[in-house]
Amino acid sequence: MKYVKLFIAVTILLIGCSQNESADKIYINAKIWTGDSVNPSATVLAIKDNKIIYVGNEIGTLDTSSAEVIDLQGKMMVPGFMDNHTHFLFGGYGLASVQLKEAKTKQDFINTIKAYCIAHPGDSWIQGGDWDHENWGGELPQKEWIDSVTGDHPLFIQRYDGHMAFANSKALSLAKISGTSSVPSGGIMIKNKQGEPTGVFKDEAMPMISKAIPDPTQTQLDEYLARAGQHAIEHGVTKVVDMSIYGGWPELQTYRKAYAANKLPLRIYSFVPLTKWASLDSFVKKNGKGDDMLHWGGVKGFVDGSLGSTTAWFYQPYLDDPNTSGLNITDTVLLRKWVLAADKAGLQVAVHAIGDRANDFILSVYDEANKVNGSNDRRFRVEHAQHLTQDAIKRFHELNVIASMHPYHLVDDGNWAAKRLDSARLRGTYAFKRMLNEGVMLTFGSDWTVAPINPLYGIYAAVTRRTGNGLNPNGWFADEKISIEQALRAYTMGNAYGSFQEKKLGVLKAGMYADLVVLNEDLFSIKPETIKDVKVLRTVINGKEVFVSR
């Protein structure tokens, strides 16, 4: 990249700027995908303070005596990527914790945990992990595998989908869990033939262990934010929606603290659990909903679990576990009550639904809320919307419900989903194309830490639908592949709409906030299968370069 700082009294006129208006920063010689249907491409973009003042191609007269001109030498510029669903502070924790996603065998799993414990002596809790038992054939881990290598560490590590976790004997002891412990509704504790816990807990059973884990200190949460923020901006993410892990309020407190100290690394929309809607309603009445950098006012609930943990809620049983069709992990009567109440209070409601039955249920609740609570710009969201019938896809459009989807999940799920579901149900899996054809508002994200936060991975997955096992080179259900432009829109303007900021973010045009990303390749000129290898060169938030690749 070539930097050119102009401190001479040359004047350039850029269409859209007044003759007396000066720019702080001008990017030239770029391949700009603006996302603006009126002006879809450009080569020049000018910024004043934190706003874009011009996007176009022509040079004329403008005072640039204090402007920085940056020659992008033909590199691609796009609006800042936004992630519609993260567990942001836990992601910051996970970056420094044990990493098990690449453990391909039982022994890899054990050895990786052993190495981590040797490198981190003591008796602190070990969390994170992101393991996948399907990597070694589907056998669930057992506490006996790792008790001898974890030493004094209590361990409670999650499957990568976050709906199943694994504890060692030290953790079971601290949580006072035995084979006779009662299991909450909506959860499962796996037992061995002797009736003792193996260490595996699913969904609403997971708090049986996690309740024994000390809450992170404020200092630790601050560290998680700094770590997560740097990781995100290095991948071109300029805004995240945080669906929380620590209960919502600790996250929001951490973000407000950072914001007050001018240390918030990127834009954040902070959600709290749906169960706490009344507390959020009171908080909003006293404090408002924040501003364009940090805002709140959304609640997130759950209908079911996940496909990988066999807790996603379907009408029919799983092929490989015919004794279950999944779980509705939240009581449906309570879930309906909370959704209607939160919506009536003016809060945005987002609910996790993966199985076909789960999606149908929450769409019915949203339909009822529309009728009971009256007309409103509510923007209901379904998080994941993963396995749908054609009727459900139509209902998304009819009810104006946002499909908050996570394309990189299919890279993993496609490796083994046929073990769980028949072809008819698989046909409605990650139905991006049909969603768009029906006019559904589609937004994309990662669900980090479930999948990498890198948006280019998500774009790659949506465009190619290649699975991690290499068995679907032309795409898993290839007719659901979408175009690069459609995927970009889901990561930019779609996410802006999903958080009520479409008039300020998601498009590169005059008057919008100057949030943008520069890439080392033109996504439209390379082979789709190489999109995952594209690198971020610059990330700009509010007109400031917060990341520059060296």
N, C-alpha and C positions, 0 to 999 in steps of 0.2 A: 504494500500500500504506500502511496506517495502522499505525504503531508505537505501542503503548501499554505503557509500562514501569510496572509496579505495584510500588511500594515501601511499600504500606500493608499493614496486618495483616488483609487480607481472606483468607478461606479458601474454597477451592472443592474440592468432592469430585468427582473424575472417576472413573467406574467403572473398576475395575482398579487404582486406586492406593489404598494404605492411607491412613488418615486422617492419619497422622503423616508421610507421604511428601510431599516438596516437589518441585516441578518447577523446572528452570532456564529452560525455554523452553516456551511454549504457543502453538500455532497455532490460531486460531479462525476460524469463518466460512469454512471451506474446502470445496471439493468434492474429497473424498479418494477416490481409487481405491486400495484397500489391496492388492489382489492376494490377499487372504485370503478363501477361500471361505466361512468361517464368519462373517466380518464384512466384507463386500465394500465397503461405503461408510461414510463418516463425515464429520463436520464439524470435529472437534477432535482434535488430536494433541499430546501432552505428552512432553517429553524431560527426562531427568535424566542429567547427565554425557554419556556417548556412546550411551545406550540409550533406546529408546522405552519409556515407562512406561504410556501409555494411548492408545488410539484409540477414539473413540466420539462421542457427541452430547450427553450430559447434563452439567450443571454442578451441583456440590454444594459440599462443603467440603474445601479443601486449602490448606495454607500456601503462599502465593505471595508472601511478603514480599520475596523476592529474584528472583522470576520475571520474565522478559520475555514479554509477551503480544503476539503479532503477529496483527493482523486481516488476513486474506488477501482479504477483500471478495469472496468467491465464486470465487476463482481455483482452478484445478485443482492438486491435489497427487498425485504418484505416487511409488512407490519410486525410488531412484536408478537411473539407467540404467547398465547395464554393457555393455561392448563386448567381444565374444568373440574378437576377432582384430585386432590392430593391429601396426604396425611403429613403435613409439611414438617412440623417439629420432630415427629417420630422419624421422618426421613433424615433429618439432620443427625439424630442419634444413630440411626442405622449406618450412616457412612463410616462411622468409627467402630462398628460392632462386627461380630462374626458374620462372614458372608458365605452362605451355603447354596445359593442359587445354582452354582456350577458343579455341585457335588453330584456326580453321575452314578456312583455306586454307594452301597451301604458303607464300605470302608472309607471312601472319600468323605462321607458325612462324618464318620467317627474321627478320622484323622484331622479334618479341618477344625472340629471342636477342640480336639486335644491340643493342636498347635496354638489356637487362640488362648486357651487356658494357661499354657506354658508361658506365652508372651504377656499375659495379664494375670500374674499371681494375686491371690487374695481371696476374699469371700463376697465380692460384689455380684449382684444379679447379672446374668447374661440374657439379653433379649435380642430381638431382631431376627436374623437368620435367613428367612425367606427360602426355606427348603422346599423341595418338590419330590415327594416319594415316587411319583411316576417316572422320575429319572432312573430309578433302579427297579422298575417293574411293578410298583404299586404297593409294596409291603410297607405298612406304617411303622415308624420307629418305635422302639421300646426302651424304657428307662435303663434296662440292663446293658444296652449297647454302650452307654456313655457314662454310667455312674463311676466307673473306675478311672475315667480320664478328666472328669470335671473338678476333682478335688473338693475344696470348700465352697466352690461357686454353686449357688442355686441357679438353675437354668430354666427359662421358659421362652422358647423360640417359636416363632410362627411359621406356618406354611406361607408361601409367597402371596396367597390370596387373602390372608388375614382372617380366615374363617376356621382355622384349625391351628392348634399350637401344641407343643410338646414340652413336658416337664421332666426333669430328673428327680431322683428320690429326695435330694436335699430340698428341692422346691415343694414337693408333695408334703414333706415333713413340716416345713415352715408354714404351709397353708393348712396343715392339719387335715389332710385329705386321705381317706381310706376307701376301701371297696364298699363300705356301707354309707358313705356320704351321700346326702340327697343332692340330686341334680336339678337345676332350675329348668322350668319349661322352656322349650326352644333350644336346649343344649343337649349334648351327648358326652359322656365320659366313657371312653373305651376301656374295657376290662379284659383280663386274660382268663384262661380256663379256671383259674383258682378264684376268680371273682375279685382280683386286685387290679387297681388302675395300672394300665401300661404306661401312662404318661401323656396320652393323647386326649385332648379336649376339643370339642367342636362348639363354635358359636357361643350361645348363652351359658355354656359350661365353662368357658375360658376365664371369666371373672372369679371362679372358684380358686384359681391360682393367682391371677393378677392382683387380687385384693391384698395379697401378702407382700406385693412389691412396693417399696417406698416410693412416694411421689417424687418426681425430679424437683430439685431446688430451683429457685428462680435463676440463679447463676447458670445452672445446667441448661435450662430452657433458653436462656440468652445465647449460650454457646451453640445449641442446636439450631437456632434461627440463623446465626451468622454462618454456620457451616452449610445449612440448606440453601440459604440465599445465594452464597457464592456458587454453589453447585448448579443452581437453577439458571443464574444469569450467564454462566459459562456455556449453557446449552440454549441460549436465546430466549429463555422464558422471562417475560416482563411482568406477568401477573399470574397468581395462582388463586384457586379457590381451595381453602383448607377445610376439609371435612372433619378434622380433629381426630385425636386418639386419646388425649389426656382429659377429655371431658368438655372441651370447648372453651370454658372460661379461662383456664390457665393459658391457653393459646392466645385468646383475645387480649388478656392482660399483658402478655409478653409483646404482642404486636403494638399495643398502645404505648407501652413503655419505650420500645424502640422508635416509634414514630415521634414521640415527644422529644427524644434525644437526637432526632434526625439521623437515625441509624436503621431505618426500615429499608432493606435492600431492594425491594420490588413491590409492586402493587399486590394487595392481598384482600380477598373477600373471605371473611372468617365466619364459619357456620358453628352452631352449637347443636347438641342433640335435640331431637324433636321432643323428647321427654321433658326438656327444660324450656319449652316454648313460653310458659308464663313468666319465668324469670327474664327471658330475653325481651318479652313484651314490655315489662316494667323498665328494663334497662334502656330500651329504645325510647320510651316516653320521656325518660329523664335526660338521655344523652344524644338522641337522634340516631342516625345510621352511619355516621362517619362522613368521609369525603372521597374524592376520586383516587386517593392513594391507599387508604385503609377504610374499608367499610364492612358493615355487618347487618344483620337483619334476616338471615336465613337459618332454617333449621333442617336437620337431616335425620331421617328415620330409616328403619329396615322392615322389609317384608320377610325376606328369606336370607339364606346363606350363599354358598358358592357351588359351582359345578364340581370343582376339584375336590371339595370336601364332602360331596354328595349331600349337601344341605340346601341347594337351590330347590325351590318349591315347584314341582311339576304336577300335572294331572295324572300322569302315569308313572309307575315305578322306574327306577334305574335298571338298565340291563344287567349291570354287574353287581347290583345290590337290590334284588327284587323285593326285599322287605321294607324298602323305604321309597317314597317319592319326594323326599326332602322335608324341610322344616319351614313353617311360618314362625320365625324366631321371635316375633312380636305378636302378642295377643291381638287378633284382628279387630275386636271390639274397641280395645284401647287405641289401636293405631288409627282407626277411623275417627274416634273422638278427638284425638290430638291433632290430626290433619285439619279437620273442620275448624277447631278452635284456633289453631295457629294461623290458618288462612283468614279467618274472620278478623284476627288481630292485625292483619296487614303484613305478616311475615312471609317470606318466600319459602315454600316447602319443597324439599328434595327428598325422595325416598328411594332407597336401594331395592331393586327388583331384578332378579336374574332369570328364574324359571318362568315358563309360560303362564302357569297359574298365578305366580306372584305378580307378573306384569298385568294380567287381566284384573286382578284384585285391586291394585292401586289405581289403575285407570278408572275403575268403577267408583272408587272413593273420590277421585278428582272430579269425576262427572257429578257426583252428588254435591260436592263443595261448590261447584259452579252454580248449581241450581239453588242450593240453600243460602249461600252467601252473596249471591247476586253478581252482577257484572263488575269486573275489576281486572286491571293489568297485573295478574298474579304470577304468571310465568312458572307454572308448576314444572318440576323436573322429575324425570325418572333416571336414577343413577344406574348405569350399565345397560338396561333395556336389551338384554343379551339374547334371550331365546323367545321369539315372538311368533304368534300366528299372523296370517295376513289380515285378519279382522283387527287384531291389536294394532298393527301398523296403521291401518285406516283410522282407528280411534285416536292415535297420537295426533294425527292431523285435525280430526274433527274437534278435539278438545283443546287444540293449541298447546299441547304438552311438549316440552323440550326433551329430546332424547340426548342425554348426557352419556356418551359412549367412549370406550377405551380400546382403540383398535389393536394395540400391541398385545393385548390379552389373547387374541386369536393365534398368534405365533406359538404360544404355549398350548392353549386349549386344543388346537387342531392336531396336536401330536397324539392325543389319547381320547378325545371327546367321543369317538365312535364306540369306545368301550362302555360309555355311560348311556348314550342316547341312540335311538333308532334314526333312520335316515329322514323320516318325516319331521321329527323334531329338530334335527340338525339343519334342515332346510331353512329354518327361521333364525339361524345363528348369525349374529353380527350383520344384520340385513341393511347395510349402509345404503346400497343402491336403491332398494325398494323404499326405504325411508325418504330419500331425496325425491324419488319419483312421485311419492304421495304428498310432497310438499311439507314434510316434517322438518322442524328446525333441528338440525344436527349439530352438536358440539362435541369436541374431542378433548381428551386429556389422557393422563397416564395411570391414575390411581396410585401414584408413587406412595409407598415403596413396592406395591404389587408388581409394577413394571417400571422400567427406567423412565426418568422424567424427560428425557430427550425427545422433543416433538418430532424430530426427523425420523426417529424410529416409528412413531405412530403414523406418520405420513407414508413411510415405506410399507407398513403393514396394511393400511387402508387401500393403497394403490396396487400392491402385488398379491396380498393375501397368502403369501408364502408361509409355511409352517416351519418350526425349528428343526424338525426331523428331516427336512429336505425332500419329503415325499409328495409335495404339492408345488412343483416348480412353476406351474401355470396358475396357481392360486386355488385355495380351498374354497369351494363354491365360488368359482371365478366370476360368475355373473353378478356377484355382489361387489366386485371391485369398483372403485370410483376414480375419478380423474385427480391429477395433482392439484388442479385449481379447486376442486370441490373439497379436497382434504385441507388445503390451505385455508379456505373459508371457514371450515369447522374449527380450526385452531386459532382463528383471528376474529373476524366479525361475528361468527356464530357464538363464540365465548363472550364477546362484548355484549351481545344481546342477552345471553343467558344470565348476565349479572347486571342488567339494566344500564349498560354504558355504551350502547351502540352509537350514540351521538358524539362520543368523545374518544373512543378507542376502536381498533380493529381495522381501520382503513387509513391509508396514507393520503391525506388531502388537507388543504389549508383549513386551519381552525381546529384540527384534531391535536391531541397530545402527541408529542414527538417520541413515540415508543416504536422502535424499529430494530431490525436485525440484518446484518450483512453476512452472506454465506460465501464459501469459497467456490461454489459451483452453481450454475444455473439449473435449477431443478427441472425445467422444461426441456433442457438440452441433453441430459444424461440418461442412461438406462435406468428405469425405475428401480431395478434391484440394487443399484448403487446408492440410492438416496440415503440409506442408513449410514453410509460412510462420509456424507457431507459434513463439513465442519463449520462452526460459527466463528466468524472473524471479529465481529463487533456486536455489542448489545447496547442499545441506547434506551434509557428510560427518562422521561421528562426532559428530553433534550440533552441529557448528560451521558457520556460514554462510560458505562459502568463496567464494561468488560471489553478489552482489546486483546486479541490473540497475539502472542509474541513469538 
